[in-house]
């Protein structure tokens, strides 16, 4: 089964998105969105990033990846198109806030 998104109330007001895998394990939590409409737009952006986003390895160990995935990672890093947005720190960053980090 594929994973899914949950729209939840944020503790400080607004809404957050939780991304869960098919077994229901938490994969990521978004930033706080002010409205449900903004949160739904954040889900759309997260889907795009997950499908086309560049992988940037900023870990201390460098680019260590499972066999077969490093080739794609290097190809995307050198010649692929990037929207300048990444999934990092366990958060799904969306919109202006994501772009502000780069």
PDB file as gemmi writes it, atoms N, CA and C in Angstrom:
CRYST1    1.000    1.000    1.000  90.00  90.00  90.00 P 1                      
ATOM      1  N   UNK A   1       0.837  -1.190   0.000  1.00  0.00           N  
ATOM      2  CA  UNK A   1       0.000   0.000   0.000  1.00  0.00           C  
ATOM      3  C   UNK A   1       0.877   1.247   0.000  1.00  0.00           C  
ATOM      4  N   UNK A   2       0.466   2.230  -0.752  1.00  0.00           N  
ATOM      5  CA  UNK A   2       1.192   3.495  -0.807  1.00  0.00           C  
ATOM      6  C   UNK A   2       1.009   4.258   0.498  1.00  0.00           C  
ATOM      7  N   UNK A   3       1.881   5.201   0.725  1.00  0.00           N  
ATOM      8  CA  UNK A   3       1.757   6.054   1.891  1.00  0.00           C  
ATOM      9  C   UNK A   3       0.633   7.058   1.705  1.00  0.00           C  
ATOM     10  N   UNK A   4       0.475   7.926   2.679  1.00  0.00           N  
ATOM     11  CA  UNK A   4      -0.598   8.907   2.610  1.00  0.00           C  
ATOM     12  C   UNK A   4      -0.245  10.142   3.415  1.00  0.00           C  
ATOM     13  N   UNK A   5      -1.018  11.195   3.193  1.00  0.00           N  
ATOM     14  CA  UNK A   5      -0.873  12.452   3.913  1.00  0.00           C  
ATOM     15  C   UNK A   5      -2.047  12.600   4.871  1.00  0.00           C  
ATOM     16  N   UNK A   6      -1.785  13.182   6.029  1.00  0.00           N  
ATOM     17  CA  UNK A   6      -2.839  13.528   6.982  1.00  0.00           C  
ATOM     18  C   UNK A   6      -2.785  15.034   7.211  1.00  0.00           C  
ATOM     19  N   UNK A   7      -3.929  15.658   7.207  1.00  0.00           N  
ATOM     20  CA  UNK A   7      -4.048  17.067   7.534  1.00  0.00           C  
ATOM     21  C   UNK A   7      -4.467  17.141   8.997  1.00  0.00           C  
ATOM     22  N   UNK A   8      -3.651  17.808   9.830  1.00  0.00           N  
ATOM     23  CA  UNK A   8      -3.927  17.872  11.268  1.00  0.00           C  
ATOM     24  C   UNK A   8      -3.844  19.316  11.754  1.00  0.00           C  
ATOM     25  N   UNK A   9      -4.509  19.587  12.873  1.00  0.00           N  
ATOM     26  CA  UNK A   9      -4.417  20.905  13.501  1.00  0.00           C  
ATOM     27  C   UNK A   9      -3.020  21.088  14.073  1.00  0.00           C  
ATOM     28  N   UNK A  10      -2.443  22.254  13.868  1.00  0.00           N  
ATOM     29  CA  UNK A  10      -1.149  22.585  14.468  1.00  0.00           C  
ATOM     30  C   UNK A  10      -1.384  23.079  15.895  1.00  0.00           C  
ATOM     31  N   UNK A  11      -0.488  22.783  16.817  1.00  0.00           N  
ATOM     32  CA  UNK A  11      -0.700  23.183  18.210  1.00  0.00           C  
ATOM     33  C   UNK A  11      -0.779  24.694  18.412  1.00  0.00           C  
ATOM     34  N   UNK A  12      -0.140  25.456  17.526  1.00  0.00           N  
ATOM     35  CA  UNK A  12      -0.127  26.916  17.652  1.00  0.00           C  
ATOM     36  C   UNK A  12      -1.098  27.592  16.688  1.00  0.00           C  
ATOM     37  N   UNK A  13      -2.059  26.846  16.181  1.00  0.00           N  
ATOM     38  CA  UNK A  13      -3.019  27.374  15.210  1.00  0.00           C  
ATOM     39  C   UNK A  13      -2.601  27.010  13.803  1.00  0.00           C  
ATOM     40  N   UNK A  14      -3.521  27.000  12.893  1.00  0.00           N  
ATOM     41  CA  UNK A  14      -3.224  26.619  11.531  1.00  0.00           C  
ATOM     42  C   UNK A  14      -3.256  25.106  11.375  1.00  0.00           C  
ATOM     43  N   UNK A  15      -2.577  24.627  10.333  1.00  0.00           N  
ATOM     44  CA  UNK A  15      -2.627  23.206   9.993  1.00  0.00           C  
ATOM     45  C   UNK A  15      -1.241  22.696   9.625  1.00  0.00           C  
ATOM     46  N   UNK A  16      -1.036  21.426   9.843  1.00  0.00           N  
ATOM     47  CA  UNK A  16       0.191  20.758   9.432  1.00  0.00           C  
ATOM     48  C   UNK A  16      -0.176  19.531   8.616  1.00  0.00           C  
ATOM     49  N   UNK A  17       0.786  19.072   7.848  1.00  0.00           N  
ATOM     50  CA  UNK A  17       0.631  17.859   7.061  1.00  0.00           C  
ATOM     51  C   UNK A  17       1.584  16.833   7.635  1.00  0.00           C  
ATOM     52  N   UNK A  18       1.079  15.632   7.848  1.00  0.00           N  
ATOM     53  CA  UNK A  18       1.943  14.520   8.232  1.00  0.00           C  
ATOM     54  C   UNK A  18       1.981  13.549   7.063  1.00  0.00           C  
ATOM     55  N   UNK A  19       3.188  13.105   6.690  1.00  0.00           N  
ATOM     56  CA  UNK A  19       3.340  12.111   5.645  1.00  0.00           C  
ATOM     57  C   UNK A  19       3.667  10.792   6.320  1.00  0.00           C  
ATOM     58  N   UNK A  20       2.867   9.759   6.012  1.00  0.00           N  
ATOM     59  CA  UNK A  20       3.042   8.441   6.615  1.00  0.00           C  
ATOM     60  C   UNK A  20       3.275   7.408   5.520  1.00  0.00           C  
ATOM     61  N   UNK A  21       4.043   6.372   5.850  1.00  0.00           N  
ATOM     62  CA  UNK A  21       4.248   5.300   4.876  1.00  0.00           C  
ATOM     63  C   UNK A  21       3.035   4.377   4.895  1.00  0.00           C  
ATOM     64  N   UNK A  22       3.045   3.355   4.058  1.00  0.00           N  
ATOM     65  CA  UNK A  22       1.915   2.453   3.936  1.00  0.00           C  
ATOM     66  C   UNK A  22       1.552   1.733   5.217  1.00  0.00           C  
ATOM     67  N   UNK A  23       2.510   1.563   6.115  1.00  0.00           N  
ATOM     68  CA  UNK A  23       2.265   0.903   7.399  1.00  0.00           C  
ATOM     69  C   UNK A  23       1.789   1.877   8.472  1.00  0.00           C  
ATOM     70  N   UNK A  24       1.726   3.166   8.132  1.00  0.00           N  
ATOM     71  CA  UNK A  24       1.285   4.166   9.102  1.00  0.00           C  
ATOM     72  C   UNK A  24       2.393   4.783   9.920  1.00  0.00           C  
ATOM     73  N   UNK A  25       3.654   4.500   9.580  1.00  0.00           N  
ATOM     74  CA  UNK A  25       4.777   5.096  10.304  1.00  0.00           C  
ATOM     75  C   UNK A  25       5.031   6.516   9.797  1.00  0.00           C  
ATOM     76  N   UNK A  26       5.266   7.429  10.712  1.00  0.00           N  
ATOM     77  CA  UNK A  26       5.510   8.822  10.382  1.00  0.00           C  
ATOM     78  C   UNK A  26       6.809   8.974   9.601  1.00  0.00           C  
ATOM     79  N   UNK A  27       6.736   9.644   8.468  1.00  0.00           N  
ATOM     80  CA  UNK A  27       7.910   9.900   7.634  1.00  0.00           C  
ATOM     81  C   UNK A  27       8.356  11.355   7.725  1.00  0.00           C  
ATOM     82  N   UNK A  28       7.407  12.293   7.796  1.00  0.00           N  
ATOM     83  CA  UNK A  28       7.747  13.718   7.828  1.00  0.00           C  
ATOM     84  C   UNK A  28       6.556  14.518   8.348  1.00  0.00           C  
ATOM     85  N   UNK A  29       6.861  15.698   8.885  1.00  0.00           N  
ATOM     86  CA  UNK A  29       5.853  16.648   9.342  1.00  0.00           C  
ATOM     87  C   UNK A  29       6.173  17.987   8.689  1.00  0.00           C  
ATOM     88  N   UNK A  30       5.153  18.649   8.198  1.00  0.00           N  
ATOM     89  CA  UNK A  30       5.345  19.908   7.478  1.00  0.00           C  
ATOM     90  C   UNK A  30       5.500  21.098   8.421  1.00  0.00           C  
ATOM     91  N   UNK A  31       5.759  22.215   7.801  1.00  0.00           N  
ATOM     92  CA  UNK A  31       5.681  23.504   8.478  1.00  0.00           C  
ATOM     93  C   UNK A  31       4.207  23.768   8.777  1.00  0.00           C  
ATOM     94  N   UNK A  32       3.903  24.806   9.526  1.00  0.00           N  
ATOM     95  CA  UNK A  32       2.517  25.172   9.808  1.00  0.00           C  
ATOM     96  C   UNK A  32       1.989  26.038   8.673  1.00  0.00           C  
ATOM     97  N   UNK A  33       0.816  25.671   8.186  1.00  0.00           N  
ATOM     98  CA  UNK A  33       0.136  26.443   7.148  1.00  0.00           C  
ATOM     99  C   UNK A  33      -1.009  27.206   7.797  1.00  0.00           C  
ATOM    100  N   UNK A  34      -1.285  28.439   7.354  1.00  0.00           N  
ATOM    101  CA  UNK A  34      -2.323  29.241   7.998  1.00  0.00           C  
ATOM    102  C   UNK A  34      -3.752  28.769   7.699  1.00  0.00           C  
ATOM    103  N   UNK A  35      -3.963  28.137   6.538  1.00  0.00           N  
ATOM    104  CA  UNK A  35      -5.303  27.709   6.142  1.00  0.00           C  
ATOM    105  C   UNK A  35      -5.264  26.292   5.582  1.00  0.00           C  
ATOM    106  N   UNK A  36      -6.437  25.656   5.516  1.00  0.00           N  
ATOM    107  CA  UNK A  36      -6.516  24.330   4.894  1.00  0.00           C  
ATOM    108  C   UNK A  36      -6.162  24.411   3.415  1.00  0.00           C  
ATOM    109  N   UNK A  37      -6.579  25.468   2.758  1.00  0.00           N  
ATOM    110  CA  UNK A  37      -6.269  25.647   1.340  1.00  0.00           C  
ATOM    111  C   UNK A  37      -4.754  25.685   1.126  1.00  0.00           C  
ATOM    112  N   UNK A  38      -4.039  26.380   1.987  1.00  0.00           N  
ATOM    113  CA  UNK A  38      -2.577  26.443   1.883  1.00  0.00           C  
ATOM    114  C   UNK A  38      -1.959  25.073   2.160  1.00  0.00           C  
ATOM    115  N   UNK A  39      -2.514  24.332   3.115  1.00  0.00           N  
ATOM    116  CA  UNK A  39      -2.001  22.996   3.424  1.00  0.00           C  
ATOM    117  C   UNK A  39      -2.201  22.047   2.247  1.00  0.00           C  
ATOM    118  N   UNK A  40      -3.352  22.120   1.596  1.00  0.00           N  
ATOM    119  CA  UNK A  40      -3.604  21.286   0.423  1.00  0.00           C  
ATOM    120  C   UNK A  40      -2.636  21.646  -0.704  1.00  0.00           C  
ATOM    121  N   UNK A  41      -2.353  22.926  -0.878  1.00  0.00           N  
ATOM    122  CA  UNK A  41      -1.353  23.346  -1.869  1.00  0.00           C  
ATOM    123  C   UNK A  41       0.027  22.810  -1.481  1.00  0.00           C  
ATOM    124  N   UNK A  42       0.316  22.748  -0.183  1.00  0.00           N  
ATOM    125  CA  UNK A  42       1.577  22.184   0.294  1.00  0.00           C  
ATOM    126  C   UNK A  42       1.694  20.706  -0.031  1.00  0.00           C  
ATOM    127  N   UNK A  43       0.583  19.974   0.045  1.00  0.00           N  
ATOM    128  CA  UNK A  43       0.584  18.557  -0.329  1.00  0.00           C  
ATOM    129  C   UNK A  43       0.913  18.413  -1.811  1.00  0.00           C  
ATOM    130  N   UNK A  44       0.310  19.249  -2.639  1.00  0.00           N  
ATOM    131  CA  UNK A  44       0.589  19.202  -4.082  1.00  0.00           C  
ATOM    132  C   UNK A  44       2.068  19.465  -4.351  1.00  0.00           C  
ATOM    133  N   UNK A  45       2.637  20.429  -3.654  1.00  0.00           N  
ATOM    134  CA  UNK A  45       4.050  20.731  -3.849  1.00  0.00           C  
ATOM    135  C   UNK A  45       4.933  19.597  -3.339  1.00  0.00           C  
ATOM    136  N   UNK A  46       4.558  18.988  -2.217  1.00  0.00           N  
ATOM    137  CA  UNK A  46       5.337  17.858  -1.686  1.00  0.00           C  
ATOM    138  C   UNK A  46       5.331  16.695  -2.670  1.00  0.00           C  
ATOM    139  N   UNK A  47       4.196  16.446  -3.301  1.00  0.00           N  
ATOM    140  CA  UNK A  47       4.113  15.381  -4.304  1.00  0.00           C  
ATOM    141  C   UNK A  47       5.045  15.665  -5.470  1.00  0.00           C  
ATOM    142  N   UNK A  48       5.085  16.899  -5.914  1.00  0.00           N  
ATOM    143  CA  UNK A  48       5.983  17.267  -7.016  1.00  0.00           C  
ATOM    144  C   UNK A  48       7.442  17.111  -6.610  1.00  0.00           C  
ATOM    145  N   UNK A  49       7.786  17.589  -5.435  1.00  0.00           N  
ATOM    146  CA  UNK A  49       9.162  17.482  -4.962  1.00  0.00           C  
ATOM    147  C   UNK A  49       9.567  16.017  -4.843  1.00  0.00           C  
ATOM    148  N   UNK A  50       8.688  15.197  -4.282  1.00  0.00           N  
ATOM    149  CA  UNK A  50       9.002  13.779  -4.113  1.00  0.00           C  
ATOM    150  C   UNK A  50       9.228  13.096  -5.457  1.00  0.00           C  
ATOM    151  N   UNK A  51       8.506  13.508  -6.477  1.00  0.00           N  
ATOM    152  CA  UNK A  51       8.627  12.876  -7.782  1.00  0.00           C  
ATOM    153  C   UNK A  51       9.751  13.401  -8.637  1.00  0.00           C  
ATOM    154  N   UNK A  52      10.130  14.646  -8.450  1.00  0.00           N  
ATOM    155  CA  UNK A  52      11.111  15.259  -9.347  1.00  0.00           C  
ATOM    156  C   UNK A  52      12.262  15.962  -8.642  1.00  0.00           C  
ATOM    157  N   UNK A  53      12.195  16.055  -7.323  1.00  0.00           N  
ATOM    158  CA  UNK A  53      13.168  16.848  -6.574  1.00  0.00           C  
ATOM    159  C   UNK A  53      14.576  16.280  -6.576  1.00  0.00           C  
ATOM    160  N   UNK A  54      15.528  17.154  -6.611  1.00  0.00           N  
ATOM    161  CA  UNK A  54      16.940  16.823  -6.523  1.00  0.00           C  
ATOM    162  C   UNK A  54      17.264  16.330  -5.117  1.00  0.00           C  
ATOM    163  N   UNK A  55      18.101  15.318  -5.000  1.00  0.00           N  
ATOM    164  CA  UNK A  55      18.553  14.843  -3.698  1.00  0.00           C  
ATOM    165  C   UNK A  55      19.864  15.538  -3.383  1.00  0.00           C  
ATOM    166  N   UNK A  56      19.925  16.223  -2.274  1.00  0.00           N  
ATOM    167  CA  UNK A  56      21.144  16.896  -1.830  1.00  0.00           C  
ATOM    168  C   UNK A  56      21.578  16.242  -0.528  1.00  0.00           C  
ATOM    169  N   UNK A  57      22.713  15.569  -0.568  1.00  0.00           N  
ATOM    170  CA  UNK A  57      23.225  14.904   0.627  1.00  0.00           C  
ATOM    171  C   UNK A  57      24.087  15.891   1.386  1.00  0.00           C  
ATOM    172  N   UNK A  58      23.597  16.390   2.489  1.00  0.00           N  
ATOM    173  CA  UNK A  58      24.334  17.351   3.309  1.00  0.00           C  
ATOM    174  C   UNK A  58      24.760  16.723   4.633  1.00  0.00           C  
ATOM    175  N   UNK A  59      24.798  15.396   4.648  1.00  0.00           N  
ATOM    176  CA  UNK A  59      25.218  14.702   5.859  1.00  0.00           C  
ATOM    177  C   UNK A  59      26.731  14.755   5.997  1.00  0.00           C  
ATOM    178  N   UNK A  60      27.205  14.470   7.202  1.00  0.00           N  
ATOM    179  CA  UNK A  60      28.639  14.512   7.475  1.00  0.00           C  
ATOM    180  C   UNK A  60      29.406  13.487   6.649  1.00  0.00           C  
ATOM    181  N   UNK A  61      28.768  12.360   6.319  1.00  0.00           N  
ATOM    182  CA  UNK A  61      29.442  11.291   5.592  1.00  0.00           C  
ATOM    183  C   UNK A  61      29.503  11.475   4.091  1.00  0.00           C  
ATOM    184  N   UNK A  62      28.880  12.490   3.538  1.00  0.00           N  
ATOM    185  CA  UNK A  62      28.897  12.677   2.098  1.00  0.00           C  
ATOM    186  C   UNK A  62      27.852  11.846   1.410  1.00  0.00           C  
ATOM    187  N   UNK A  63      28.108  11.520   0.156  1.00  0.00           N  
ATOM    188  CA  UNK A  63      27.124  10.816  -0.659  1.00  0.00           C  
ATOM    189  C   UNK A  63      27.256   9.304  -0.546  1.00  0.00           C  
ATOM    190  N   UNK A  64      26.717   8.755   0.503  1.00  0.00           N  
ATOM    191  CA  UNK A  64      26.660   7.313   0.649  1.00  0.00           C  
ATOM    192  C   UNK A  64      25.208   6.926   0.382  1.00  0.00           C  
ATOM    193  N   UNK A  65      24.993   6.065  -0.594  1.00  0.00           N  
ATOM    194  CA  UNK A  65      23.633   5.695  -0.966  1.00  0.00           C  
ATOM    195  C   UNK A  65      23.580   4.212  -1.286  1.00  0.00           C  
ATOM    196  N   UNK A  66      22.398   3.615  -1.212  1.00  0.00           N  
ATOM    197  CA  UNK A  66      22.262   2.204  -1.583  1.00  0.00           C  
ATOM    198  C   UNK A  66      22.672   1.973  -3.029  1.00  0.00           C  
ATOM    199  N   UNK A  67      23.113   0.764  -3.338  1.00  0.00           N  
ATOM    200  CA  UNK A  67      23.542   0.423  -4.690  1.00  0.00           C  
ATOM    201  C   UNK A  67      22.454   0.771  -5.690  1.00  0.00           C  
ATOM    202  N   UNK A  68      22.854   1.400  -6.791  1.00  0.00           N  
ATOM    203  CA  UNK A  68      21.916   1.745  -7.849  1.00  0.00           C  
ATOM    204  C   UNK A  68      21.349   3.145  -7.744  1.00  0.00           C  
ATOM    205  N   UNK A  69      21.245   3.704  -6.549  1.00  0.00           N  
ATOM    206  CA  UNK A  69      20.645   5.028  -6.430  1.00  0.00           C  
ATOM    207  C   UNK A  69      21.658   6.153  -6.564  1.00  0.00           C  
ATOM    208  N   UNK A  70      22.933   5.883  -6.325  1.00  0.00           N  
ATOM    209  CA  UNK A  70      23.947   6.922  -6.416  1.00  0.00           C  
ATOM    210  C   UNK A  70      24.094   7.425  -7.841  1.00  0.00           C  
ATOM    211  N   UNK A  71      23.984   6.550  -8.828  1.00  0.00           N  
ATOM    212  CA  UNK A  71      24.083   6.976 -10.215  1.00  0.00           C  
ATOM    213  C   UNK A  71      23.014   8.004 -10.532  1.00  0.00           C  
ATOM    214  N   UNK A  72      21.783   7.731 -10.132  1.00  0.00           N  
ATOM    215  CA  UNK A  72      20.705   8.682 -10.381  1.00  0.00           C  
ATOM    216  C   UNK A  72      20.942   9.977  -9.614  1.00  0.00           C  
ATOM    217  N   UNK A  73      21.434   9.857  -8.372  1.00  0.00           N  
ATOM    218  CA  UNK A  73      21.688  11.042  -7.569  1.00  0.00           C  
ATOM    219  C   UNK A  73      22.730  11.925  -8.242  1.00  0.00           C  
ATOM    220  N   UNK A  74      23.825  11.336  -8.705  1.00  0.00           N  
ATOM    221  CA  UNK A  74      24.866  12.118  -9.363  1.00  0.00           C  
ATOM    222  C   UNK A  74      24.377  12.730 -10.663  1.00  0.00           C  
ATOM    223  N   UNK A  75      23.622  11.957 -11.443  1.00  0.00           N  
ATOM    224  CA  UNK A  75      23.112  12.470 -12.711  1.00  0.00           C  
ATOM    225  C   UNK A  75      22.205  13.661 -12.456  1.00  0.00           C  
ATOM    226  N   UNK A  76      21.334  13.572 -11.455  1.00  0.00           N  
ATOM    227  CA  UNK A  76      20.425  14.673 -11.147  1.00  0.00           C  
ATOM    228  C   UNK A  76      21.208  15.885 -10.652  1.00  0.00           C  
ATOM    229  N   UNK A  77      22.271  15.642  -9.881  1.00  0.00           N  
ATOM    230  CA  UNK A  77      23.035  16.749  -9.310  1.00  0.00           C  
ATOM    231  C   UNK A  77      23.831  17.489 -10.373  1.00  0.00           C  
ATOM    232  N   UNK A  78      24.280  16.786 -11.418  1.00  0.00           N  
ATOM    233  CA  UNK A  78      25.119  17.433 -12.415  1.00  0.00           C  
ATOM    234  C   UNK A  78      24.364  17.919 -13.628  1.00  0.00           C  
ATOM    235  N   UNK A  79      23.323  17.184 -14.060  1.00  0.00           N  
ATOM    236  CA  UNK A  79      22.672  17.572 -15.295  1.00  0.00           C  
ATOM    237  C   UNK A  79      21.181  17.719 -15.209  1.00  0.00           C  
ATOM    238  N   UNK A  80      20.577  17.339 -14.105  1.00  0.00           N  
ATOM    239  CA  UNK A  80      19.126  17.377 -14.004  1.00  0.00           C  
ATOM    240  C   UNK A  80      18.615  18.749 -13.649  1.00  0.00           C  
ATOM    241  N   UNK A  81      17.367  18.957 -13.971  1.00  0.00           N  
ATOM    242  CA  UNK A  81      16.739  20.228 -13.622  1.00  0.00           C  
ATOM    243  C   UNK A  81      16.349  20.196 -12.154  1.00  0.00           C  
ATOM    244  N   UNK A  82      16.510  21.315 -11.500  1.00  0.00           N  
ATOM    245  CA  UNK A  82      16.147  21.403 -10.094  1.00  0.00           C  
ATOM    246  C   UNK A  82      15.269  22.615  -9.884  1.00  0.00           C  
ATOM    247  N   UNK A  83      14.306  22.480  -9.015  1.00  0.00           N  
ATOM    248  CA  UNK A  83      13.449  23.609  -8.666  1.00  0.00           C  
ATOM    249  C   UNK A  83      14.016  24.354  -7.457  1.00  0.00           C  
ATOM    250  N   UNK A  84      15.151  23.889  -6.917  1.00  0.00           N  
ATOM    251  CA  UNK A  84      15.767  24.582  -5.798  1.00  0.00           C  
ATOM    252  C   UNK A  84      15.083  24.328  -4.465  1.00  0.00           C  
ATOM    253  N   UNK A  85      14.335  23.249  -4.355  1.00  0.00           N  
ATOM    254  CA  UNK A  85      13.633  22.932  -3.131  1.00  0.00           C  
ATOM    255  C   UNK A  85      14.014  21.528  -2.699  1.00  0.00           C  
ATOM    256  N   UNK A  86      14.230  21.322  -1.403  1.00  0.00           N  
ATOM    257  CA  UNK A  86      14.603  19.997  -0.926  1.00  0.00           C  
ATOM    258  C   UNK A  86      13.728  19.581   0.234  1.00  0.00           C  
ATOM    259  N   UNK A  87      13.694  18.307   0.477  1.00  0.00           N  
ATOM    260  CA  UNK A  87      13.059  17.752   1.660  1.00  0.00           C  
ATOM    261  C   UNK A  87      14.176  17.545   2.663  1.00  0.00           C  
ATOM    262  N   UNK A  88      14.176  18.284   3.765  1.00  0.00           N  
ATOM    263  CA  UNK A  88      15.287  18.176   4.696  1.00  0.00           C  
ATOM    264  C   UNK A  88      14.797  18.295   6.126  1.00  0.00           C  
ATOM    265  N   UNK A  89      15.582  17.749   7.026  1.00  0.00           N  
ATOM    266  CA  UNK A  89      15.286  17.891   8.440  1.00  0.00           C  
ATOM    267  C   UNK A  89      13.970  17.273   8.866  1.00  0.00           C  
ATOM    268  N   UNK A  90      13.457  16.324   8.080  1.00  0.00           N  
ATOM    269  CA  UNK A  90      12.211  15.678   8.437  1.00  0.00           C  
ATOM    270  C   UNK A  90      10.988  16.538   8.213  1.00  0.00           C  
ATOM    271  N   UNK A  91      11.115  17.647   7.490  1.00  0.00           N  
ATOM    272  CA  UNK A  91       9.978  18.521   7.255  1.00  0.00           C  
ATOM    273  C   UNK A  91       9.647  18.596   5.788  1.00  0.00           C  
ATOM    274  N   UNK A  92       8.397  18.730   5.478  1.00  0.00           N  
ATOM    275  CA  UNK A  92       7.977  19.017   4.121  1.00  0.00           C  
ATOM    276  C   UNK A  92       7.863  20.529   4.041  1.00  0.00           C  
ATOM    277  N   UNK A  93       8.797  21.154   3.383  1.00  0.00           N  
ATOM    278  CA  UNK A  93       8.781  22.605   3.294  1.00  0.00           C  
ATOM    279  C   UNK A  93       8.056  23.012   2.024  1.00  0.00           C  
ATOM    280  N   UNK A  94       7.231  24.012   2.099  1.00  0.00           N  
ATOM    281  CA  UNK A  94       6.445  24.403   0.934  1.00  0.00           C  
ATOM    282  C   UNK A  94       6.524  25.904   0.708  1.00  0.00           C  
ATOM    283  N   UNK A  95       6.377  26.262  -0.552  1.00  0.00           N  
ATOM    284  CA  UNK A  95       6.232  27.657  -0.942  1.00  0.00           C  
ATOM    285  C   UNK A  95       7.429  28.526  -0.625  1.00  0.00           C  
ATOM    286  N   UNK A  96       7.129  29.758  -0.261  1.00  0.00           N  
ATOM    287  CA  UNK A  96       8.180  30.747  -0.025  1.00  0.00           C  
ATOM    288  C   UNK A  96       9.133  30.328   1.081  1.00  0.00           C  
ATOM    289  N   UNK A  97       8.624  29.671   2.102  1.00  0.00           N  
ATOM    290  CA  UNK A  97       9.476  29.279   3.222  1.00  0.00           C  
ATOM    291  C   UNK A  97      10.568  28.319   2.776  1.00  0.00           C  
ATOM    292  N   UNK A  98      10.234  27.385   1.882  1.00  0.00           N  
ATOM    293  CA  UNK A  98      11.229  26.442   1.382  1.00  0.00           C  
ATOM    294  C   UNK A  98      12.297  27.164   0.572  1.00  0.00           C  
ATOM    295  N   UNK A  99      11.859  28.071  -0.288  1.00  0.00           N  
ATOM    296  CA  UNK A  99      12.814  28.787  -1.133  1.00  0.00           C  
ATOM    297  C   UNK A  99      13.706  29.719  -0.309  1.00  0.00           C  
ATOM    298  N   UNK A 100      13.222  30.200   0.805  1.00  0.00           N  
ATOM    299  CA  UNK A 100      13.999  31.105   1.641  1.00  0.00           C  
ATOM    300  C   UNK A 100      15.201  30.434   2.269  1.00  0.00           C  
ATOM    301  N   UNK A 101      15.180  29.111   2.378  1.00  0.00           N  
ATOM    302  CA  UNK A 101      16.292  28.378   2.989  1.00  0.00           C  
ATOM    303  C   UNK A 101      17.453  28.178   2.033  1.00  0.00           C  
ATOM    304  N   UNK A 102      17.318  28.554   0.774  1.00  0.00           N  
ATOM    305  CA  UNK A 102      18.369  28.260  -0.210  1.00  0.00           C  
ATOM    306  C   UNK A 102      19.096  29.492  -0.631  1.00  0.00           C  
TER     307      UNK A 102                                                      
END                                                                             
